[in-house]
Amino acid sequence: MPAAAVVASRAMALDPRAEPRYAERVPYVVVYGEPGSRLVDQVVAPHALVESRSRLRLHGQYYITKQIIPALERVLSLA
């Protein structure tokens, strides 16, 4: 199941009216989880990260290796 679908299903479990509309993007962030856990087990809604009061931490290594470095490689290879 995609990460956004996991976040949407968690939201719908709390409130059935939280069902996303057709083609609506569901925002999510990746946080640190148990060692060896799957990525879909580490995704939460952005407001859950903010409301956690430092209990959850943004997974910086994931964003650096999977999001920032590939984007920089694409930009720097244009030169």
Secondary structure, 3 states (H helix, E strand, C coil): CCHHHHHHHHHHHHCHHHCCCCCCCCCCEEECCCCCCCHHHCEECHHHHHHCCCCCCECHHHHHHHHHHHHHHHHHCCC
